[in-house]
Amino acid sequence: MAEEITPASDMFVAMTATGMTQITDGSYVASLSSLQSSLFYFQCAVVAIGVVGTATNALILYALVASKQHKKHVLIVNQNALDVFSSFFLAITYSLRLCNIYLTGSTGYWLCTLLLSECFSWSGTIGSTINLAIISVERYLKIVHRTWSKKHLRKWMIYSAAAFAWIGSTIYLLALVYPTTKVIDGVCYPYTFWNNEMAAVAHLIWSFVSFYVIILLIFIFCYWRILAVIRHQASVMAGHGTSGGSSTNQTHYNHIQASVIKTMVLASLLYATTYFPSYVYVLLVALSPNFTYFDTGYYVSIFVTFLYNCANPFIYATKLDPVKEILLRMIPCKKMEQGVGQASENVAPARVGTTM
């Protein structure tokens, strides 16, 4: 069966049509000049997002390592590493698109398949999605099933889950990009060529269910149960009114747990919010002839999705206490305030001695 270009495959398609006019079943023809103008500004904005996302996520990753959290929270560190990877290749990919390179030979094909297709950036993004779900399950097991997790949850399981987020997403993207990507007249068309339109739509629906609906259900179930258990524990402790060193240690432990849970709940909400417009819009494109790519709604929805890479680090910076402490130490004015405070403490005793 001959391959054909389908009007929609998933959220990746149509973002690489530099210099091409897309014609859909609704006989919609995009103006070439208008399309190129919109693509140019959109790509410039995405490059900026990639650069900012790389810098901020790398800073959070440094703070996690500096605060020794890479030993305590392996999956959270892995989450930021995936976000750094995704943001870096997002900036590289869209910088190359701005260059409008004419692709020829095997070099052009591999450049199209691995970079211009956003294969690396989306593998990092999907890996981040998988890892976010794994973190939710890990928190659920450690809090809701604390006794079971202490007996059965091992470090090798955590490291294996972290590796799966990288390996699984990479295999998925490579398996998707190779059969559906071609270079025609020097232009890269990734995720475009399918055996038939039904296969493309089926994949789109599967992608939406797998990477959004199921992930969202995992978030809701895990954190709903976690919050219920935390409230129950708080009421029990308040009823007993325990005091002493053990109570202090338990309070400190609960505070750390609450900090991690707040961080991951907000990260999950951010994912659900920023990915919702693009998934819904692309579904509408695939299922309804009245919706098309290359209009304002499409660009806005994808832009909001890419903002996840930039916004996510601010959650870790403001809600995760160990990271917050490291970042505050890096602020010059904070260092000056600490230096002045220490100097005043040293001077005060000397003054007291002179007045006696």
C-alpha positions in Angstrom: 0.0 0.0 0.0 1.5 3.4 -1.0 2.2 5.9 1.7 0.3 9.2 1.7 0.5 12.5 3.5 -2.1 12.7 6.1 -3.6 16.0 7.4 -2.7 15.1 11.0 -0.5 12.7 12.8 0.2 14.2 16.2 1.4 17.4 17.8 4.7 17.2 16.0 3.4 17.3 12.5 3.1 20.6 10.6 5.7 22.4 12.6 8.4 21.8 10.0 6.6 22.9 6.8 9.0 25.7 6.1 8.3 27.0 2.6 5.4 24.5 2.1 1.7 25.1 1.7 -0.4 22.6 3.6 -3.7 21.5 1.9 -6.2 19.7 4.1 -9.4 17.9 3.3 -11.3 21.1 3.8 -9.5 22.7 0.9 -7.7 25.1 3.2 -4.7 26.7 1.5 -2.3 28.8 3.7 -0.7 31.8 2.2 3.0 31.1 1.8 4.1 34.6 2.8 1.9 34.7 5.9 2.9 31.1 6.8 6.6 32.0 6.6 6.2 35.1 8.6 4.2 33.4 11.4 6.7 30.5 11.4 9.7 32.9 11.8 8.4 34.7 14.8 7.1 31.5 16.4 10.5 29.8 15.9 12.3 32.8 17.4 10.1 32.6 20.4 10.7 28.9 20.8 14.4 29.3 20.6 14.1 31.8 23.5 12.1 29.3 25.5 14.7 26.6 24.8 17.5 28.8 26.0 15.7 30.0 29.1 14.5 26.5 29.9 18.0 25.1 29.5 19.5 27.7 31.8 16.9 27.5 34.6 16.6 23.8 34.6 20.4 23.4 34.7 20.4 25.8 37.7 17.9 23.7 39.5 19.8 20.6 38.7 22.9 22.2 40.2 21.0 23.1 43.3 19.7 19.6 43.7 23.2 18.1 43.5 24.7 20.8 45.7 22.1 20.2 48.4 22.8 16.4 48.2 19.2 15.7 47.0 20.5 13.6 44.1 21.0 10.8 46.7 17.6 11.3 48.4 15.4 12.1 45.4 16.8 10.3 42.4 13.7 10.7 40.3 13.3 14.4 40.9 16.9 14.9 39.8 16.1 12.7 36.8 13.1 14.9 36.0 15.2 18.0 35.8 17.9 16.3 33.8 15.2 15.3 31.2 13.9 18.9 31.2 17.5 20.2 30.6 17.9 17.7 27.7 14.5 18.6 26.2 15.1 22.4 26.4 18.6 22.2 25.0 17.5 20.3 21.9 14.5 22.5 21.5 16.8 25.5 21.2 19.1 23.6 18.8 16.2 22.3 16.6 14.5 25.7 16.2 17.8 27.5 15.6 18.5 25.1 12.7 15.0 25.7 11.3 15.7 29.4 11.3 18.7 28.7 9.1 16.4 27.1 6.5 19.1 24.6 5.5 18.6 22.8 2.1 18.9 19.1 3.0 20.7 16.8 0.7 22.2 13.3 0.9 22.5 11.1 4.0 23.6 14.0 6.1 20.5 15.9 5.3 18.3 12.9 6.0 19.9 12.3 9.4 19.7 16.0 10.2 16.0 15.9 9.4 15.3 12.6 11.3 17.2 13.3 14.5 17.2 17.1 14.9 14.7 18.9 12.6 12.0 16.4 13.5 12.4 17.4 17.2 13.1 13.7 17.9 15.6 14.5 20.7 13.6 17.3 22.3 10.3 15.4 22.2 12.0 12.2 23.6 13.1 14.3 26.5 9.6 15.8 26.9 7.9 12.4 26.8 10.5 11.0 29.1 9.8 13.8 31.5 6.1 12.9 31.3 6.8 9.3 32.1 9.2 10.2 34.9 6.6 12.6 36.4 4.1 9.7 36.6 6.8 7.4 38.1 7.5 10.1 40.8 3.8 10.1 41.7 3.7 6.4 42.1 6.9 6.4 44.2 5.5 9.1 46.5 2.2 7.1 46.7 4.0 3.9 47.7 6.3 5.6 50.3 3.5 7.5 52.0 0.3 5.4 51.6 2.1 2.0 51.7 5.0 3.0 53.9 5.6 -0.4 55.5 5.5 -2.2 52.2 7.8 0.2 50.5 10.4 -0.1 53.2 10.4 -3.9 52.8 10.2 -4.2 49.0 11.1 -0.9 47.3 14.8 -1.0 46.5 17.2 1.5 45.0 17.8 -0.6 41.9 14.1 -0.3 41.2 14.3 3.5 41.4 17.3 3.7 39.1 15.7 1.2 36.7 12.5 3.4 36.6 14.7 6.5 35.9 16.5 4.7 33.1 13.2 3.5 31.6 12.0 7.1 31.3 15.0 7.8 29.0 15.1 4.5 27.1 11.3 4.1 26.6 10.8 7.6 25.3 13.8 7.3 22.9 12.6 4.0 21.5 9.1 5.3 21.0 10.3 8.5 19.1 12.7 6.6 16.9 10.1 4.0 16.0 7.7 6.9 15.2 10.0 9.1 13.2 11.8 6.7 10.9 8.8 5.3 8.9 6.9 8.6 8.7 9.7 11.0 7.8 11.1 12.0 4.4 13.2 14.7 2.8 11.6 16.1 -0.4 13.3 18.8 -2.4 15.6 19.7 0.5 12.8 20.1 3.0 12.2 17.9 6.0 8.7 16.5 6.6 8.7 14.5 9.8 5.7 12.4 11.2 3.9 13.1 7.9 3.9 10.0 5.7 1.6 7.2 6.9 0.1 4.2 5.1 -3.3 5.8 5.5 -5.1 8.5 7.4 -6.7 6.1 9.8 -3.3 5.0 11.1 -2.3 8.6 11.8 -5.6 9.4 13.6 -5.4 6.1 15.6 -1.9 7.0 16.7 -2.9 10.5 17.7 -5.7 9.2 19.8 -3.4 6.6 21.4 -0.8 9.3 22.1 -3.5 11.5 23.8 -4.8 8.7 25.9 -1.3 7.3 26.9 0.6 10.6 27.5 -2.2 12.8 28.9 -5.4 11.0 30.0 -3.6 8.0 31.8 -0.9 10.3 33.2 -3.6 12.7 34.5 -5.5 9.8 36.2 -2.2 8.6 37.9 -1.7 12.2 39.2 -5.2 12.4 40.6 -5.3 9.0 42.2 -1.8 9.1 43.7 -1.9 12.6 45.2 -5.5 12.3 46.3 -4.6 9.3 48.4 -1.4 10.9 49.6 -3.2 14.0 50.8 -5.8 11.9 52.6 -3.1 9.9 54.4 -1.2 13.1 55.4 -4.4 14.6 56.8 -5.1 11.5 58.8 -1.6 11.4 60.2 -1.8 15.1 61.2 -5.1 14.5 63.0 -3.7 11.5 64.9 -0.6 13.4 66.0 -2.7 16.3 67.1 -4.9 14.0 69.1 -2.1 12.3 70.9 -0.3 15.6 71.6 3.2 13.9 71.7 6.2 15.9 72.6 9.9 15.5 72.9 12.7 14.6 70.6 10.8 12.0 68.7 8.0 14.4 68.0 10.5 17.0 66.8 12.1 14.6 64.4 8.7 13.4 63.1 7.7 17.1 62.5 10.9 17.7 60.6 10.3 14.6 58.5 6.7 15.6 57.8 7.8 19.1 56.8 10.3 17.6 54.2 7.7 15.3 52.9 5.1 18.1 52.6 7.7 20.2 50.7 8.3 17.4 48.2 4.6 16.7 47.8 3.7 20.3 47.2 6.4 20.6 44.6 5.3 17.5 42.7 1.6 18.4 42.9 2.3 21.8 41.4 4.5 20.3 38.7 1.8 17.8 37.8 -0.8 20.6 37.6 1.5 22.6 35.4 1.9 19.7 33.1 -1.9 19.1 32.9 -2.5 22.8 32.2 0.1 23.5 29.6 -0.3 20.3 27.6 -4.1 20.4 27.5 -4.5 23.1 24.8 -2.2 21.4 22.3 -3.6 17.9 22.7 -7.2 19.2 22.4 -6.4 21.3 19.4 -4.5 18.6 17.5 -7.4 16.2 18.2 -9.8 18.7 16.8 -7.6 19.0 13.7 -7.6 15.3 13.2 -11.3 14.7 13.8 -12.9 17.9 12.4 -12.4 19.4 8.9 -13.2 22.9 10.3 -9.9 23.0 12.2 -6.6 23.4 10.5 -2.9 23.8 11.3 -1.0 27.0 10.8 -3.4 29.4 12.4 -3.3 31.5 15.6 -4.9 28.8 17.8 -2.4 26.2 16.8 0.6 28.4 17.5 -0.7 29.6 20.8 -1.5 26.0 22.0 2.0 24.7 21.1 3.6 27.8 22.6 1.8 27.2 25.9 3.1 23.6 25.8 6.7 24.7 25.4 6.3 27.1 28.3 6.3 24.1 30.6 10.1 23.8 30.2 10.5 27.4 31.4 7.9 27.5 34.2 8.7 24.2 35.8 12.0 25.2 37.4 10.3 28.1 39.3 8.2 25.5 41.1 11.3 23.7 42.4 13.0 27.0 43.2 10.1 28.3 45.4 8.6 25.1 46.8 11.5 22.6 47.4 13.2 23.8 50.5 16.8 22.3 49.9 16.8 23.9 46.4 15.5 27.2 47.7 18.3 27.4 50.3 21.0 26.8 47.7 19.6 29.4 45.4 19.3 32.0 48.1 23.0 31.5 48.9 23.9 32.3 45.3 22.2 35.7 45.4 24.8 38.4 46.0 22.6 40.7 48.1 21.8 37.7 50.4 25.5 37.1 50.9 26.1 40.7 51.8 23.3 40.6 54.3 24.7 37.5 55.9 28.2 39.1 56.0 26.8 42.2 57.7 24.8 40.1 60.2 27.9 38.1 61.2 30.0 41.3 61.5 27.4 42.9 63.8 27.3 39.8 66.0 31.1 40.0 66.4 31.1 43.7 67.1 28.3 43.6 69.7 30.2 41.7 72.4 33.2 44.0 72.0 31.0 47.1 72.7 29.5 45.5 75.7 33.0 44.8 77.1 34.0 48.5 76.7 31.0 49.9 78.5 31.5 47.8 81.6 
